[in-house]
């Protein structure tokens, strides 16, 4: 991440707040608090999400309602991996249910990992591991000062190998890439080369896919090599990794700089 931002030309300053140990969502915000200069609410986005949330609309709703916190909400079929929110008729969140067992949820609306929160609500966050969703949000909801804004479009929590691949496919389908080129339903990064067959896959910069290789629903990161005639389905291939010619894998993760035969 440091090397990425070191080379990036951006109209704003990027400060990396690095955790010595995992601090959870609440502790991580507390650690970054000294860097949150200026005035007004703080925008928080989970880093492992791909979504179409309209941040400007979220901010407008936050100002209009005068809420302490305004959360983006997304409707899912199975909310068991997420924090569930109950919305009243006025659009305020009344209670939370964190990762309920399937069938016990009181709603299918989930916290979509993008929210605005007033600085005063962050002042008491402890600089130790804790969850803002479990320990702070319920209290704000009880005061009637938490608003929820449901959005449509797309949302992917890329926290599993399958959803990471889905996130890449969503980016391709919605034009969410800043380099490389799209070929059909697949993306090829700058300097990559493909002599094989791709379906729903992403090939990172400088990677090579050998003659006759077949990749379906795969993500190959930068500098990897897929041997001729290899067949991969729903696989993640790490940076600088290699897959032997003729190898066959499905639902497999090949680590960075590893070699799979």
Phi, psi and omega in degrees: 000320178300315181293324179298309183286337177296329182263356185274138175258108187231151180277012181214164180276139175246122177244125179267122176259108190259125179279131174289329175218162181296125185250000183072177184292326179285313180297325179295320178293320178299320179296323182277352187305321179299339181269354184274076181278172179089194182232172178089179182293161179255133176267126180241130177231130173292137189280353183252027183244149167236119183210164180258020181302138179269099185296323179298319178294322178298316180295321179296317178297321180298315180293319184294318185277339184069024182290158172285325178215144177230120185253141169282138182235145181225140180267130180231161177284318182239102183271011188295343179267001192229174171272124185264142181239141173255123184255136175271180185295337180271357178092010177266143179278127184257331178202164182237157176215109187272118177045065182289153173297145183303131180095350180255359184290145177264002179198162173251013176267127183244155171293117187268018168075020176220119183208159172251137181218139180292147184298325180301327181288343180266348187299326184267006181296130179282144179274053179216165184300122172195166183254122177293330180292323183274324192254343182244312184303315182302322179294320178294319180299322181295333179279352182076024183242028178236120183257147176240136179239112180280133177236163178237174182122258178212152179205126176224125171269106189274042184271359176233165180298319180295318182285336174296317177296317178300320179299318178297319180293322177296320178298319178297311184296332184251014176066029183266067176212152186245001179207178179071194181212155179261136175234104185067239179255020181235159182238138177239123180287166180303133177078003177277162182217134181228120172251012181248209185238131183238140173217117178059036187236159177238131181243117186290165182305134176075008179273160182229133175245116187290168182301131176077358177290151182230124180236123179237124179053056182235157170236122178245121182277178190300142171073015180271164179227124177253118185294159180303136175075002178291153180231116182235135177227126179053050181244150170249128180242122186285173180299134176066012181277166178225144174239127186295153176302134177078357181291151178233125179220148171220147179049049186233144173250124175255118186292167178305131175061016176272167178231126182248131180240000000 
